[in-house]
Amino acid sequence: MIPKTLLLALAAAPLVAAHGKVADVVGDLGGNGTALAIQGGMVPGPGPNRKTEVDTTVFKSRNIMSDGLGKTQGGGKVQLNDIQQAMELSGNTLPQVSSAGGTISGTFHIVTTDGAGPIDAVLDPTATGAFSQGTKLQVLQQVPGNAGFIRPDGTVPNGGRALFERALSVIYKRATNVNKDYPMAFAVPAGTKCTGTMGGQNNVCLVKIANSNRNGPFGGNVPIQIVDAAGSAAAPAAGGAAAPAAAAAPAAAAAAAPAAAAAPASAPAAKKRPVGFQG
C-alpha cells in the first residue's frame, strides 16, 4: 500500500503528456467555430501522444482569468491571425450569440487521461487575450473529470483511487490516450459587447475555455460574435445604429413631397358625383 503522503506528492508532479482541446463551438443563433491553432482532421484521434497532442493549446496559468493565448506543440505560440485557419476549417460565420443573453455550446475533446474536466470559460470583449479583464462565464454543461483526470474508458475516479491512479501515471511518465468527445455549454451575459477585430472580422469577442490541471492547463481560444435579434452583429455603441435612421428622415420627406404636389391635380376628379348622390 502506498502511503497517502507519497500519493499526494506524486499527484502534484507534472506528467510528460496530457491534453484536452476545444474541437467545435456553435452559438445559440447559429454560426460555427473551432479553437485557434486547431489543425482539424490531420491530427489523429487514437495513437501515440506525440501525434495526437500537437494542436492542443497549453496555457501558462491555472487561473482561467489570466492573460495570453497559450501555445501548441505543433505550432508554437498561438496568434490572433490563426482565426483565418480556424474559419477555413469551420466556415465563414463565427458562432453567433444573442445580445439578449445567449449561449455557446460545443465539443471538448479529451485527448489523454489527464486532459479532462472540469473546465471553465472567460470572455474577452476586446479579442486580444486580455482575459484578466474579461467576464467569467457560467457553466451550463460540464465536462467530466476529477482534477483534470479521467480513465481511458471515460469513467471518473474518485477518492483515494483517483490519487492512486494519478500516482501510477506519474511513475510511468505518460498519460494514456482517451480520444473521447464530451458536450460543453456556457451562458453569455445579456448586454455583452464585442469590440475586437481579428482577421478582417469586426465585433469579435474571444472566449478561453480550459481545465485547470497542473500539467497544462489545456483547452483553446474561440472567437465569437454577439448579434441582435435580427441576426446582425451588435455594434459596440448604440450611436452608430441610430445614425442610419436619422439619415433616412430627409429621404422620406423628399419622397412625400411629390405626392403632396399631386394632390391639387386630382381635386377636380373628386368633384364628380355618382348618379343619385345626395349631399
Backbone bond lengths (Angstrom), bond angles and torsions (degrees), N, CA, C in turn:
res aa  C-N    CA-C-N  psi(-1)  N-CA   C-N-CA  omega(-1)  CA-C   N-CA-C  phi
1 M - - - 1.464 - - 1.525 109.58 -
2 I 1.346 117.08 131.29 1.453 121.32 -178.88 1.517 109.43 -83.01
3 P 1.337 119.33 128.74 1.463 121.79 179.23 1.522 111.26 -58.06
4 K 1.333 115.86 147.08 1.457 120.88 -177.67 1.518 111.72 -60.89
5 T 1.328 117.33 -37.57 1.466 120.06 -179.84 1.520 111.63 -63.22
6 L 1.347 116.07 -36.58 1.457 119.66 178.36 1.517 110.70 -69.88
7 L 1.329 116.14 -39.85 1.457 120.18 178.15 1.519 111.04 -61.05
8 L 1.329 116.55 -42.97 1.458 120.10 -180.00 1.523 110.99 -63.52
9 A 1.317 116.12 -40.34 1.463 120.00 179.54 1.517 111.26 -66.26
10 L 1.318 115.68 -42.29 1.460 119.86 179.12 1.518 111.26 -66.60
11 A 1.326 115.40 -38.76 1.463 119.56 -178.93 1.515 111.95 -64.67
12 A 1.326 116.70 -26.36 1.462 120.60 -179.38 1.519 112.43 -84.05
13 A 1.318 117.32 -12.41 1.462 120.49 -176.55 1.519 110.82 -78.37
14 P 1.335 117.86 145.80 1.457 120.49 -179.04 1.518 112.42 -75.72
15 L 1.325 115.77 149.86 1.457 121.84 175.47 1.521 109.62 -92.72
16 V 1.306 115.50 163.63 1.447 120.09 176.45 1.525 110.01 -72.23
17 A 1.332 118.60 -37.43 1.453 121.16 -176.66 1.515 110.98 -148.32
18 A 1.321 115.83 136.97 1.467 121.73 178.08 1.511 108.40 -172.78
19 H 1.334 118.44 125.46 1.449 118.68 -172.44 1.529 114.49 -150.01
20 G 1.341 114.94 151.73 1.452 124.20 170.95 1.514 107.23 -149.46
21 K 1.336 118.11 143.67 1.461 119.99 -173.46 1.524 111.78 -141.11
22 V 1.346 114.55 162.06 1.462 122.25 178.58 1.522 107.84 -88.27
23 A 1.329 116.38 111.89 1.466 120.57 -175.68 1.521 112.32 -85.05
24 D 1.338 117.32 -46.30 1.459 120.23 -179.51 1.521 110.31 -155.51
25 V 1.338 115.21 154.71 1.469 122.13 -179.68 1.522 108.63 -144.07
26 V 1.331 117.08 139.33 1.460 122.85 173.43 1.523 108.61 -126.45
27 G 1.335 116.10 156.31 1.452 121.24 175.71 1.510 111.01 -98.58
28 D 1.325 117.04 163.90 1.466 119.74 -179.79 1.525 112.23 -67.67
29 L 1.353 118.16 -17.58 1.460 121.60 176.41 1.528 112.24 -108.34
30 G 1.331 116.19 17.45 1.459 119.58 175.15 1.515 113.23 108.49
31 G 1.329 114.66 -162.88 1.454 120.31 -176.22 1.517 111.70 78.18
32 N 1.311 114.99 169.58 1.461 120.18 -177.60 1.523 108.89 -153.67
33 G 1.328 116.14 142.20 1.456 119.17 -179.18 1.507 112.14 -152.48
34 T 1.309 115.04 171.51 1.452 122.35 174.59 1.517 107.78 -142.76
35 A 1.312 117.31 170.24 1.462 120.69 -177.29 1.524 111.21 -71.59
36 L 1.320 115.90 149.22 1.454 120.92 173.82 1.524 109.61 -58.40
37 A 1.326 116.31 139.58 1.470 124.86 177.53 1.523 114.30 79.28
38 I 1.334 118.60 0.00 1.468 120.55 174.35 1.530 108.91 -65.57
39 Q 1.326 116.49 138.57 1.464 121.10 -176.87 1.527 113.82 -103.80
40 G 1.320 117.50 -1.22 1.451 120.18 174.56 1.508 114.56 74.25
41 G 1.338 115.63 -145.91 1.453 122.24 -172.37 1.513 115.22 -66.56
42 M 1.320 117.85 -13.09 1.462 118.94 179.72 1.525 112.02 -71.65
43 V 1.348 117.38 -15.11 1.463 121.24 177.52 1.525 108.41 -96.74
44 P 1.319 119.40 119.16 1.470 121.27 -177.47 1.519 112.22 -69.52
45 G 1.351 115.73 154.29 1.462 120.71 174.74 1.516 111.41 -79.36
46 P 1.333 117.64 -62.37 1.467 119.62 175.04 1.515 110.34 -85.65
47 G 1.315 115.29 160.70 1.453 119.21 177.32 1.509 112.43 132.19
48 P 1.325 116.85 -176.43 1.466 120.80 179.76 1.522 111.18 -66.07
49 N 1.331 115.79 149.07 1.460 120.72 -176.36 1.523 112.93 -57.46
50 R 1.298 117.75 -35.39 1.461 120.72 -176.57 1.529 111.93 -63.53
51 K 1.341 116.53 -19.62 1.461 120.73 179.43 1.527 112.77 -101.26
52 T 1.330 117.47 -29.15 1.469 120.60 -174.29 1.525 113.64 -90.54
53 E 1.330 117.70 -13.49 1.466 120.78 -172.99 1.528 114.61 -104.74
54 V 1.320 117.82 4.47 1.467 120.34 -167.29 1.527 114.34 -66.83
55 D 1.352 118.69 -25.70 1.467 119.02 -177.59 1.525 113.23 -112.36
56 T 1.325 117.15 18.15 1.458 121.05 174.67 1.524 109.59 -81.78
57 T 1.333 116.86 130.02 1.464 120.51 178.47 1.521 110.34 -79.31
58 V 1.323 115.54 130.80 1.461 122.95 177.69 1.527 107.92 -112.92
59 F 1.326 116.81 124.28 1.460 121.43 -179.83 1.527 110.77 -97.76
60 K 1.336 116.27 160.93 1.461 121.05 -177.61 1.522 112.58 -77.73
61 S 1.321 116.43 -37.72 1.462 120.50 -171.40 1.516 111.54 -116.04
62 R 1.326 116.19 145.27 1.460 121.60 175.45 1.523 111.34 -75.82
63 N 1.315 117.35 -12.82 1.462 121.99 177.39 1.523 109.17 -78.00
64 I 1.315 117.62 116.45 1.462 121.10 -177.65 1.527 111.32 -60.75
65 M 1.341 117.26 -28.25 1.463 122.12 -179.64 1.534 110.67 -89.69
66 S 1.310 116.80 49.53 1.465 121.54 178.96 1.523 109.40 -121.88
67 D 1.330 115.87 148.56 1.458 121.56 -174.93 1.527 112.09 -76.53
68 G 1.331 114.87 158.91 1.456 120.85 175.04 1.513 113.15 109.83
69 L 1.341 115.35 152.54 1.460 122.39 -177.48 1.520 113.24 -98.72
70 G 1.336 117.63 -7.98 1.454 120.50 179.06 1.517 112.83 80.95
71 K 1.331 115.58 -166.45 1.456 121.76 -178.69 1.524 109.72 -149.34
72 T 1.329 116.00 164.37 1.461 121.87 175.27 1.522 109.25 -123.73
73 Q 1.339 115.78 158.02 1.465 119.86 178.07 1.523 111.56 -66.29
74 G 1.335 115.38 -36.12 1.456 119.01 -174.89 1.512 115.30 -84.81
75 G 1.342 117.59 -26.37 1.457 119.82 -174.63 1.505 115.79 -123.73
76 G 1.314 117.58 -2.20 1.453 119.69 -179.23 1.520 112.23 77.40
77 K 1.316 116.05 -145.70 1.459 121.97 -176.17 1.523 111.20 -64.26
78 V 1.328 116.79 129.90 1.465 121.47 178.18 1.525 108.93 -71.69
79 Q 1.342 116.96 134.63 1.459 122.98 -176.88 1.525 110.59 -117.72
80 L 1.348 115.72 155.16 1.460 120.06 177.92 1.524 111.59 -63.32
81 N 1.334 117.48 -34.07 1.465 118.92 -179.08 1.524 113.09 -73.22
82 D 1.338 117.25 -1.43 1.465 120.22 172.75 1.522 111.29 -65.91
83 I 1.337 117.01 -8.48 1.465 120.73 177.70 1.527 110.44 -61.14
84 Q 1.323 117.99 -31.18 1.462 120.64 -179.25 1.524 111.28 -63.42
85 Q 1.327 116.65 -44.76 1.463 120.22 177.45 1.520 110.85 -66.81
86 A 1.335 116.50 -38.01 1.464 120.09 179.39 1.522 110.98 -62.29
87 M 1.338 116.86 -39.97 1.464 120.38 -179.36 1.522 111.55 -74.26
88 E 1.316 117.57 -28.11 1.465 119.90 174.24 1.525 110.81 -64.69
89 L 1.327 116.11 -32.31 1.461 120.94 -179.83 1.520 112.54 -81.05
90 S 1.344 116.77 -37.13 1.468 119.60 -169.47 1.518 115.17 -111.46
91 G 1.332 118.67 -10.86 1.458 120.29 178.50 1.515 112.75 119.04
92 N 1.340 115.81 170.92 1.458 121.85 -173.40 1.521 114.65 -82.99
93 T 1.324 117.94 -9.57 1.461 121.04 -178.60 1.518 110.22 -111.07
94 L 1.321 116.53 116.87 1.459 121.11 177.59 1.525 110.24 -66.60
95 P 1.323 118.55 161.54 1.468 120.16 175.27 1.525 110.70 -53.39
96 Q 1.324 116.44 127.93 1.460 123.18 -176.76 1.531 109.47 -104.13
97 V 1.335 115.99 121.83 1.463 121.72 -174.27 1.520 109.85 -118.81
98 S 1.313 117.30 135.39 1.458 122.66 -176.81 1.522 112.10 -64.27
99 S 1.342 115.77 134.29 1.459 120.80 177.39 1.521 111.77 -71.15
100 A 1.327 116.78 -14.99 1.459 120.99 179.62 1.525 112.42 -83.91
101 G 1.324 116.22 2.56 1.461 121.26 -176.40 1.509 108.99 111.01
102 G 1.320 116.53 93.96 1.460 121.07 -175.55 1.513 112.36 -119.71
103 T 1.327 115.10 -161.53 1.464 120.55 -177.54 1.522 110.48 -140.46
104 I 1.315 115.10 157.20 1.454 121.54 164.86 1.522 106.87 -121.24
105 S 1.306 115.35 141.49 1.464 120.43 179.33 1.517 108.17 -142.37
106 G 1.313 115.58 161.25 1.451 118.05 -178.71 1.504 113.34 174.29
107 T 1.328 115.23 -152.86 1.462 122.10 -173.58 1.524 110.80 -122.75
108 F 1.327 115.34 127.69 1.464 121.60 172.11 1.520 106.61 -104.75
109 H 1.321 115.81 119.29 1.464 120.99 -177.00 1.520 109.62 -95.65
110 I 1.334 116.54 116.22 1.460 121.34 176.70 1.522 107.99 -85.76
111 V 1.317 115.84 113.19 1.456 121.56 -177.17 1.522 110.58 -80.69
112 T 1.341 116.17 -50.00 1.460 121.23 -177.43 1.522 110.80 -131.67
113 T 1.328 116.34 171.83 1.465 122.00 -171.28 1.517 114.46 -64.21
114 D 1.313 118.36 -15.97 1.458 120.28 179.03 1.523 112.06 -110.74
115 G 1.337 115.92 23.63 1.460 120.35 179.39 1.511 112.13 -119.34
116 A 1.343 117.00 34.01 1.465 121.99 -174.52 1.529 111.83 -98.71
117 G 1.342 115.32 -167.59 1.454 121.84 179.73 1.509 112.09 -83.00
118 P 1.316 116.28 -175.17 1.466 126.59 -0.07 1.526 112.33 -74.48
119 I 1.345 114.68 158.99 1.460 120.85 -179.17 1.524 109.84 -120.69
120 D 1.326 115.36 161.70 1.463 123.07 174.84 1.515 108.76 -132.13
121 A 1.348 116.14 170.19 1.463 120.93 177.83 1.520 109.86 -144.34
122 V 1.329 115.61 146.82 1.462 122.00 175.83 1.523 108.30 -136.64
123 L 1.334 116.98 139.78 1.465 123.13 -177.75 1.524 110.39 -106.03
124 D 1.329 115.77 125.28 1.462 122.77 174.84 1.526 108.33 -103.64
125 P 1.341 119.12 109.70 1.464 120.64 -176.37 1.520 113.86 -69.08
126 T 1.339 118.09 -17.24 1.463 120.98 -179.93 1.526 112.86 -88.99
127 A 1.329 117.22 -9.85 1.470 122.68 -179.77 1.522 112.02 54.30
128 T 1.326 116.64 41.03 1.464 121.43 178.58 1.522 112.50 -117.09
129 G 1.336 117.05 -8.38 1.455 120.44 -175.14 1.510 112.98 95.46
130 A 1.337 116.86 11.81 1.470 121.67 178.56 1.530 109.52 -84.95
131 F 1.310 115.91 63.73 1.466 120.65 -174.07 1.527 113.20 -71.17
132 S 1.324 117.31 -20.76 1.464 119.30 178.71 1.520 111.40 -65.28
133 Q 1.338 116.80 -21.42 1.459 121.72 178.20 1.528 111.50 -103.49
134 G 1.319 116.56 9.48 1.453 120.80 -175.63 1.513 113.93 -88.69
135 T 1.321 115.27 -166.26 1.461 123.25 -178.49 1.523 109.77 -118.15
136 K 1.314 116.85 122.51 1.462 120.35 177.01 1.524 108.96 -73.12
137 L 1.320 116.52 133.29 1.460 121.95 -175.80 1.524 111.51 -93.79
138 Q 1.327 114.35 148.90 1.465 120.53 177.02 1.526 109.86 -74.91
139 V 1.310 116.21 132.22 1.467 121.11 178.25 1.522 109.24 -81.11
140 L 1.327 116.54 123.46 1.463 121.78 177.77 1.522 111.85 -99.64
141 Q 1.311 116.83 -32.67 1.467 121.65 176.77 1.519 108.46 -140.28
142 Q 1.323 115.47 121.05 1.459 122.15 -171.94 1.527 111.64 -97.59
143 V 1.318 115.22 150.97 1.461 122.70 174.83 1.524 108.29 -88.24
144 P 1.329 118.96 133.48 1.466 120.37 -177.65 1.522 112.69 -67.06
145 G 1.314 114.97 153.86 1.453 120.92 177.67 1.512 110.81 155.47
146 N 1.312 115.89 159.89 1.460 122.91 177.00 1.521 107.32 -123.69
147 A 1.346 116.10 105.13 1.468 121.14 -176.52 1.526 111.65 55.82
148 G 1.328 116.40 34.40 1.454 121.05 179.72 1.509 114.77 88.00
149 F 1.328 117.39 4.65 1.465 120.63 -175.10 1.519 111.30 -111.63
150 I 1.331 115.79 142.84 1.460 123.03 176.39 1.529 107.80 -150.01
151 R 1.322 116.91 153.07 1.468 120.11 178.03 1.530 110.36 -79.03
152 P 1.323 117.50 159.68 1.461 120.51 179.11 1.526 113.77 -57.65
153 D 1.354 117.41 -28.15 1.463 119.78 179.80 1.522 112.41 -86.41
154 G 1.329 117.94 1.96 1.457 121.36 177.54 1.507 115.37 93.49
155 T 1.322 118.81 -4.19 1.460 120.78 177.15 1.529 109.57 -81.81
156 V 1.340 115.14 152.97 1.463 120.93 -175.56 1.522 110.08 -106.18
157 P 1.324 118.88 120.06 1.466 121.29 177.83 1.524 110.52 -73.86
158 N 1.327 115.80 150.88 1.457 120.93 -179.85 1.521 110.30 -134.39
159 G 1.331 115.13 159.17 1.455 121.66 174.20 1.517 113.40 61.54
160 G 1.338 115.22 -144.05 1.453 121.61 -177.22 1.510 113.04 -63.18
161 R 1.331 116.26 -31.32 1.459 119.90 179.39 1.525 110.81 -62.77
162 A 1.329 116.59 -37.29 1.459 120.45 178.97 1.523 110.84 -63.48
163 L 1.334 116.79 -41.41 1.460 120.91 178.04 1.525 111.17 -64.10
164 F 1.323 115.66 -40.36 1.460 120.51 -179.18 1.528 111.00 -63.92
165 E 1.338 116.24 -45.58 1.456 119.90 -178.37 1.527 111.23 -67.57
166 R 1.316 116.07 -36.29 1.464 118.78 177.12 1.528 110.25 -66.78
167 A 1.325 116.53 -37.50 1.462 120.39 178.16 1.522 110.90 -62.10
168 L 1.331 116.65 -40.90 1.461 120.15 178.30 1.522 111.08 -63.29
169 S 1.335 116.16 -37.32 1.460 119.51 178.86 1.516 110.96 -62.54
170 V 1.335 115.96 -39.07 1.459 120.14 178.94 1.520 110.77 -67.23
171 I 1.345 115.56 -42.32 1.464 120.23 -178.75 1.527 111.08 -61.25
172 Y 1.355 115.95 -41.88 1.461 119.74 -178.12 1.531 112.93 -86.15
173 K 1.334 116.95 -1.66 1.460 122.78 172.30 1.523 114.40 60.67
174 R 1.317 118.25 31.69 1.456 118.95 175.46 1.518 110.10 -161.79
175 A 1.319 115.52 157.23 1.451 122.07 172.85 1.525 107.89 -102.89
176 T 1.323 116.09 150.19 1.461 121.57 -176.11 1.522 110.69 -92.01
177 N 1.328 116.48 142.92 1.457 121.57 179.13 1.524 111.09 -62.35
178 V 1.334 116.13 133.82 1.467 122.63 178.24 1.523 110.36 -109.81
179 N 1.349 117.02 -52.72 1.459 122.86 176.86 1.525 112.06 56.98
180 K 1.328 116.48 54.31 1.466 121.28 179.15 1.524 110.27 -130.20
181 D 1.341 115.55 144.69 1.457 122.86 178.31 1.521 110.62 -103.07
182 Y 1.338 115.59 141.08 1.464 120.83 178.19 1.527 109.49 -135.38
183 P 1.335 117.02 140.01 1.469 119.61 178.54 1.521 111.61 -72.50
184 M 1.319 114.86 150.17 1.462 121.75 176.30 1.520 107.94 -141.77
185 A 1.328 117.27 156.83 1.464 120.69 178.17 1.520 109.46 -157.94
186 F 1.354 114.96 146.32 1.457 121.58 -179.84 1.523 109.52 -138.97
187 A 1.327 116.53 150.09 1.459 122.60 176.76 1.524 109.82 -95.46
188 V 1.340 116.30 135.69 1.461 122.52 176.85 1.525 107.85 -106.07
189 P 1.329 118.87 124.80 1.470 121.15 -174.91 1.525 113.09 -60.97
190 A 1.329 116.35 146.37 1.460 121.87 174.54 1.522 109.59 -61.82
191 G 1.328 115.76 144.98 1.456 120.48 178.52 1.510 114.90 84.95
192 T 1.328 118.05 1.95 1.465 120.85 178.30 1.529 110.19 -64.58
193 K 1.319 116.98 132.45 1.463 122.72 179.07 1.523 109.83 -115.27
194 C 1.316 116.59 134.10 1.459 121.57 176.58 1.530 109.08 -103.10
195 T 1.316 117.46 127.87 1.461 121.94 -177.36 1.523 113.05 -119.39
196 G 1.317 117.96 1.77 1.451 120.95 -174.42 1.519 114.13 -82.67
197 T 1.332 115.28 159.88 1.463 123.16 174.74 1.521 108.11 -128.81
198 M 1.336 116.33 125.40 1.462 121.82 -178.99 1.521 109.78 -140.05
199 G 1.313 116.90 125.30 1.450 120.47 174.08 1.509 114.72 53.21
200 G 1.343 117.26 37.90 1.451 121.22 -179.27 1.513 114.50 83.39
201 Q 1.316 117.89 -1.59 1.461 122.62 178.06 1.526 109.18 -96.02
202 N 1.334 117.15 130.12 1.456 122.06 178.92 1.521 111.11 -100.81
203 N 1.338 115.70 167.43 1.471 121.99 178.56 1.531 111.11 53.72
204 V 1.321 115.61 52.05 1.465 121.49 -176.59 1.526 110.56 -109.26
205 C 1.323 116.50 137.33 1.462 124.15 167.77 1.529 107.89 -108.84
206 L 1.314 116.53 157.80 1.459 121.05 177.06 1.523 108.74 -121.74
207 V 1.328 116.60 127.82 1.460 122.02 -178.95 1.525 109.56 -111.65
208 K 1.326 115.96 121.77 1.468 120.86 174.32 1.521 108.87 -93.79
209 I 1.319 116.56 127.65 1.461 123.25 177.92 1.520 107.25 -121.56
210 A 1.329 117.31 125.71 1.466 119.20 -176.00 1.520 111.50 -159.83
211 N 1.333 115.23 156.71 1.460 119.50 169.53 1.530 107.74 -88.76
212 S 1.318 117.11 -172.10 1.469 119.11 -176.17 1.526 112.14 -131.65
213 N 1.339 117.13 27.06 1.469 116.96 -178.49 1.525 111.24 -72.89
214 R 1.309 115.32 160.76 1.459 121.81 -171.97 1.525 113.38 -70.56
215 N 1.303 117.42 -16.71 1.453 120.70 -175.68 1.520 112.73 -88.84
216 G 1.306 117.29 -9.44 1.450 122.08 -179.95 1.516 110.56 -120.95
217 P 1.326 114.80 -106.78 1.467 126.97 -2.51 1.529 111.85 -73.55
218 F 1.348 115.38 166.86 1.452 122.09 -174.25 1.524 111.36 -120.60
219 G 1.331 115.83 150.71 1.463 120.66 178.44 1.504 111.08 165.48
220 G 1.357 116.39 -128.82 1.454 120.41 -179.16 1.508 112.33 -178.94
221 N 1.350 115.59 169.28 1.466 123.85 178.23 1.522 108.99 -114.64
222 V 1.329 116.64 126.42 1.462 120.89 -176.31 1.526 110.60 -121.14
223 P 1.346 119.22 122.34 1.463 121.18 174.89 1.526 110.83 -77.81
224 I 1.337 116.07 138.70 1.462 121.95 177.48 1.523 108.82 -136.77
225 Q 1.334 116.50 169.87 1.457 122.32 172.78 1.523 109.73 -129.15
226 I 1.336 115.84 143.50 1.461 122.04 174.10 1.520 107.68 -94.18
227 V 1.320 118.11 130.44 1.462 121.57 -177.76 1.519 110.17 -127.22
228 D 1.347 115.67 156.17 1.455 120.17 178.02 1.519 109.96 -83.60
229 A 1.331 116.12 -177.17 1.466 120.56 -175.36 1.517 112.09 -63.31
230 A 1.344 116.83 -26.19 1.457 120.41 -179.01 1.519 112.37 -79.45
231 G 1.333 116.43 -8.93 1.449 120.05 177.13 1.507 115.07 94.27
232 S 1.351 118.31 9.63 1.457 121.15 177.30 1.513 109.81 -101.81
233 A 1.343 115.80 151.38 1.458 120.06 -177.26 1.514 110.50 -60.08
234 A 1.318 116.53 127.88 1.457 121.59 -179.48 1.517 109.68 -69.87
235 A 1.337 116.54 129.49 1.460 121.33 -179.62 1.514 110.45 -73.49
236 P 1.347 117.61 152.27 1.461 120.29 178.10 1.512 112.98 -61.34
237 A 1.362 118.43 -28.98 1.459 121.42 179.66 1.508 109.27 -134.75
238 A 1.348 116.71 155.20 1.458 121.22 -175.64 1.514 112.35 -79.22
239 G 1.361 118.46 -20.26 1.455 121.53 -175.07 1.509 112.98 -58.05
240 G 1.335 116.64 -41.42 1.453 119.84 -178.57 1.505 112.39 -64.59
241 A 1.338 117.11 -31.57 1.456 119.98 -179.54 1.509 111.13 -73.14
242 A 1.362 117.71 -30.13 1.451 120.86 -176.87 1.519 111.28 -76.51
243 A 1.349 117.18 -26.84 1.452 120.80 -174.84 1.517 113.55 -60.16
244 P 1.348 121.14 -46.66 1.466 120.31 -179.89 1.517 112.24 -58.51
245 A 1.327 117.39 -38.40 1.455 120.30 -179.41 1.514 110.44 -64.60
246 A 1.363 116.62 -41.11 1.451 120.46 179.63 1.519 110.62 -66.47
247 A 1.332 116.09 -38.94 1.458 120.44 -179.30 1.511 111.44 -67.62
248 A 1.315 117.52 -25.86 1.460 121.31 -178.04 1.516 112.09 -74.80
249 A 1.360 118.48 -18.91 1.456 121.22 -175.48 1.519 112.48 -61.81
250 P 1.379 120.70 -49.61 1.465 119.75 178.44 1.514 112.54 -58.51
251 A 1.339 116.04 -38.80 1.463 119.11 -179.30 1.515 110.81 -63.42
252 A 1.332 116.37 -39.11 1.455 120.39 179.29 1.517 110.62 -66.02
253 A 1.367 116.20 -39.51 1.457 120.08 179.85 1.521 110.68 -65.22
254 A 1.352 114.88 -40.45 1.463 119.22 179.80 1.515 111.31 -64.74
255 A 1.333 115.76 -37.37 1.462 119.43 179.85 1.510 111.04 -67.77
256 A 1.342 117.09 -30.90 1.460 121.06 -178.03 1.516 111.73 -75.96
257 A 1.368 117.60 -26.23 1.457 121.45 -174.95 1.522 113.03 -60.01
258 P 1.347 120.31 -48.54 1.476 119.58 179.34 1.518 112.68 -58.43
259 A 1.312 116.98 -36.81 1.455 119.61 179.52 1.514 110.83 -63.97
260 A 1.359 115.77 -40.12 1.457 119.82 179.92 1.517 110.55 -66.81
261 A 1.347 115.70 -38.87 1.464 119.93 -179.63 1.512 111.62 -66.58
262 A 1.302 118.54 -27.67 1.462 122.24 -177.64 1.512 112.53 -78.62
263 A 1.329 117.66 -13.54 1.462 121.14 -175.41 1.517 113.28 -58.84
264 P 1.388 120.96 -47.65 1.472 120.09 -179.73 1.515 113.04 -58.78
265 A 1.338 117.15 -34.81 1.462 119.99 -178.32 1.507 111.60 -64.39
266 S 1.305 117.01 -30.42 1.451 119.40 -177.75 1.516 112.25 -88.73
267 A 1.356 116.99 -7.62 1.466 120.03 -176.24 1.515 113.52 -61.73
268 P 1.372 120.57 -45.32 1.482 119.47 -179.40 1.517 112.77 -56.15
269 A 1.296 117.01 -39.07 1.459 119.20 -179.92 1.505 110.86 -60.82
270 A 1.324 116.59 -29.59 1.453 120.03 -178.04 1.517 111.74 -70.64
271 K 1.394 118.49 -20.26 1.464 121.54 -178.18 1.520 112.76 -75.96
272 K 1.347 117.74 -19.61 1.455 120.81 178.92 1.501 110.30 -70.18
273 R 1.312 118.36 129.87 1.452 123.07 -177.67 1.524 110.31 -111.11
274 P 1.291 116.30 138.82 1.467 119.01 175.07 1.517 110.11 -61.91
275 V 1.322 116.74 154.54 1.464 122.37 178.56 1.513 109.04 -59.89
276 G 1.313 115.50 132.18 1.455 119.41 178.44 1.501 114.03 87.15
277 F 1.347 117.72 2.37 1.462 120.65 -178.67 1.513 109.13 -70.20
278 Q 1.275 119.32 133.96 1.462 125.07 178.60 1.512 109.46 -113.78
279 G 1.320 119.26 124.63 1.447 119.62 175.74 1.487 112.96 160.58
